[in-house]
Each structure stands twice: as C-alpha cells, then as structure tokens.
C-alpha cells in the first residue's frame, strides 16, 4: 500500500495529518501489509523508519507519485491521510487513467467521494439531493460568468469559494464589482479545476460547526 503524506505543515494542513498518517501506517503494518510512504517533509513522525517498509522523501506531485508506483507496483493507494495535497494527487492520477493503467486501487475514499467533496458545484447538488438546505450559489469558471451571477444572487456582498483548494485558498467576500473580479480571478487561478462558487452572503448569521466521523456500518460520532 502506498500512503501519501501531507508535506510541509502549514495553516489548513497541519500536524493532525502527520498523526493520522502515522496511525494508518501502524494499523496497516499490524495487519501484515507492506507500506510505502511518500512525503516531501522529512521532519515528520511518519518518516520514522519503523512506520513504513520504504520511505520516499520526494516532491508531492502526481508525476513523482506515479513514478514511485511504477517502481513499487503497489495494490492500493491511500490518500485520505494526507489532506488536500494528497487528495489532489489521487484525483489527478485517477482522472488521467494512471491508477487503472497501473492496476492500483484507490482506498479510504474513492474518486467520486473526492470529487463530490471538493467540487463546489457537485457538493451543492449532493446536498440538494438529500434535502439539506444550502445557500443560493452559482458555479463559474470565467470572470464573465462571475459578473453575470451578481444579479441572479441578489447583489452584494457575495462569497467566493474556489474548488479543490487548501483551506479555501483564493476565496473571500466581495462587497463590490472590483473586489469580486479581484477575488474571483485569484480563486480561479488557485483552483485545481479553475472553478469558483459564487454564493449569497449570510454574514451576521450565527454559526454552529460540527465535525462528524462516520464508518462503513453507519456509526457516527461528533469529534
């Protein structure tokens, strides 16, 4: 099993991924699996020689991971423990056919789950399908579409949410056309698929946030 690390620790992608990745290495090795770890950050718990059978300190890029998998010939790729960086790599390798070409199974979370969680428009549609209330929003991949969304969403302020970015990188709140163009341009640039979701603002609402973990048996806990 190839496990992808999260790379350098930074805001939005921090030490919890190193911890969870280390736990995954321990658990899979305890079950008898051979572990190959790929991580660009040498200063992590994961890189302890006892954590994996082989460790690659290499740039976390799709082409690098593919080259390592060609060499190691793994049965599976686990990306869910590596945060946004690892998920983006796994999605790229799945979309370009590399995983099928190499006969590697994506475990932990499949491509559909990654796409539905990261693609703002797909996520909105999933919520609507299960009757979960969502803010009115429009997915855009050009500034022309962004500007056209203003009237349909009822005017400013508007929230800009880039797709497939770390911690909402490139997003923000726009109070006028100038800010909208500036933020949306950055959002499209930072998005791995060149997409931003323009969303009606709910500034002033009270926010309650819950993080829920659910397993395959449909057991759920709030953490």
C-alpha positions in Angstrom: 0.0 0.0 0.0 1.3 3.4 -0.9 0.4 6.1 1.6 0.7 9.8 0.7 1.8 12.2 3.4 0.7 15.8 3.6 4.0 17.6 3.0 5.1 20.7 4.9 3.0 21.7 7.9 1.1 24.9 7.3 -2.2 26.6 8.1 -5.1 24.5 6.9 -2.9 21.4 6.6 -1.2 20.8 9.9 0.2 18.2 12.3 -3.1 16.2 12.6 -2.4 14.7 9.1 1.1 13.5 10.2 -0.6 11.9 13.3 -3.4 10.2 11.3 -1.0 9.1 8.6 1.3 7.6 11.3 -1.7 5.7 12.8 -2.6 4.4 9.3 0.9 3.1 8.8 0.9 1.3 12.1 -2.5 -0.2 11.6 -1.8 -1.5 8.1 1.6 -2.9 9.0 0.0 -4.6 12.0 -2.4 -6.3 9.6 0.5 -7.5 7.5 0.5 -5.0 4.7 3.8 -3.7 3.2 3.8 0.1 3.4 5.5 2.5 1.1 5.3 6.1 2.4 5.7 9.1 0.1 6.2 12.5 1.8 8.1 15.7 1.0 8.6 16.7 4.6 11.5 14.9 6.3 10.6 16.4 9.7 7.5 14.2 10.5 6.7 11.3 12.7 5.7 9.3 9.5 9.2 9.3 8.3 10.4 7.2 11.3 11.9 4.0 9.8 9.6 1.9 11.9 6.5 3.4 10.3 6.9 2.0 6.8 8.9 -0.6 4.9 10.1 2.0 2.4 10.0 5.8 2.7 10.4 8.2 -0.2 11.3 11.9 0.6 10.1 13.3 -2.7 8.1 16.2 -4.0 4.4 15.5 -3.7 3.4 15.7 -7.4 1.3 13.4 -9.5 4.1 12.5 -11.8 6.5 11.7 -8.9 4.0 9.5 -7.2 3.2 7.7 -10.5 6.9 7.0 -11.0 7.2 5.6 -7.5 4.2 3.4 -8.1 5.7 2.1 -11.3 8.7 1.1 -9.3 7.0 -0.4 -6.3 3.9 -1.9 -8.0 1.5 -1.5 -5.1 -2.0 -2.9 -4.9 -3.5 0.2 -3.4 -3.1 3.9 -2.8 -4.3 5.6 0.4 -4.6 9.4 0.1 -7.1 10.3 2.7 -4.5 10.7 5.5 -2.5 13.3 3.5 -5.0 16.2 3.4 -5.7 18.4 0.4 -2.4 17.8 -1.3 -2.7 14.0 -1.2 -6.3 14.1 -2.3 -5.5 16.3 -5.3 -2.7 13.9 -6.4 -5.0 10.9 -6.1 -7.7 12.6 -8.1 -5.3 13.6 -10.8 -3.9 10.1 -11.1 -7.4 8.7 -11.2 -8.7 11.2 -13.8 -5.7 10.7 -16.1 -6.1 6.9 -16.0 -2.8 6.3 -14.2 -4.3 4.2 -11.4 -6.2 2.0 -13.9 -3.0 1.7 -16.0 -1.0 0.5 -13.0 -3.8 -1.6 -11.5 -3.8 0.4 -8.3 -7.0 0.6 -6.2 -7.8 4.0 -4.5 -8.7 3.1 -0.9 -10.1 5.1 2.0 -12.1 7.4 -0.2 -12.9 6.8 -3.8 -12.7 9.3 -6.7 -16.5 10.0 -6.6 -16.2 11.0 -2.9 -13.2 13.2 -3.5 -14.9 15.0 -6.5 -18.2 15.5 -4.6 -16.4 16.9 -1.6 -14.0 19.2 -3.5 -16.1 20.3 -6.5 -18.2 23.1 -5.1 -21.0 22.6 -7.7 -21.1 18.8 -7.2 -21.2 19.2 -3.4 -24.1 21.7 -3.7 -26.0 19.2 -5.8 -25.4 16.4 -3.4 -26.8 18.5 -0.5 -29.8 19.4 -2.6 -30.5 15.8 -3.4 -30.7 14.9 0.2 -32.8 18.0 1.0 -30.1 19.7 3.0 -30.5 23.5 3.0 -27.7 25.3 1.1 -27.1 28.9 0.3 -28.0 30.0 -3.2 -24.9 29.8 -5.4 -23.6 29.6 -8.9 -20.5 27.7 -10.1 -18.4 29.8 -12.5 -15.2 29.1 -14.5 -14.8 32.6 -16.0 -15.0 36.2 -14.9 -17.8 36.7 -17.4 -19.9 34.1 -15.6 -18.9 35.6 -12.2 -20.2 39.0 -13.2 -23.4 37.6 -14.6 -24.1 35.8 -11.3 -24.4 39.1 -9.3 -28.0 40.0 -10.2 -29.2 36.4 -10.0 -27.8 36.1 -6.5 -29.4 39.4 -5.3 -26.3 41.7 -5.3 -23.5 42.2 -2.9 -22.0 41.1 -0.6 -21.1 37.8 -2.2 -18.9 34.9 -1.0 -16.3 33.4 -3.4 -15.4 29.8 -2.8 -12.7 28.2 -5.0 -12.9 24.4 -5.7 -10.1 22.0 -4.9 -8.0 24.4 -2.8 -6.4 24.1 0.6 -8.4 25.8 3.3 -10.3 27.9 0.8 -7.1 29.5 -0.6 -8.0 32.3 -3.1 -11.5 32.8 -1.7 -13.1 35.7 0.2 -16.1 38.1 0.5 -16.7 40.8 -2.1 -18.7 44.0 -1.4 -18.5 45.5 -4.9 -17.6 44.6 -8.5 -14.0 45.5 -8.2 -13.5 43.2 -5.2 -15.5 40.4 -6.9 -13.3 40.5 -10.0 -10.1 40.6 -8.0 -11.0 37.7 -5.6 -12.7 35.6 -8.3 -9.6 35.9 -10.5 -7.4 34.7 -7.7 -9.9 31.9 -6.9 -10.0 30.6 -10.5 -6.2 30.8 -10.6 -5.7 28.8 -7.4 -8.5 26.2 -8.1 -7.2 22.9 -9.5 -10.1 22.8 -11.9 -10.4 26.6 -12.5 -13.8 26.9 -10.8 -15.3 29.2 -8.1 -18.7 29.1 -6.5 -20.3 32.5 -6.1 -22.5 32.3 -3.1 -25.1 34.6 -1.5 -23.7 36.0 1.8 -25.1 35.1 5.2 -22.9 37.5 7.1 -24.4 38.1 10.6 -25.9 34.6 10.9 -24.8 32.6 13.9 -22.5 29.6 13.0 -22.5 26.2 14.7 -19.9 23.8 13.3 -19.8 20.0 14.0 -17.1 17.6 12.8 -18.7 14.2 12.3 -16.9 10.8 11.7 -18.9 8.0 10.2 -17.8 4.4 9.5 -18.9 1.8 7.0 -21.5 0.5 9.4 -23.2 3.9 9.5 -22.0 4.6 13.1 -21.4 8.4 13.6 -19.8 10.5 16.3 -19.2 14.2 16.7 -15.5 14.9 17.3 
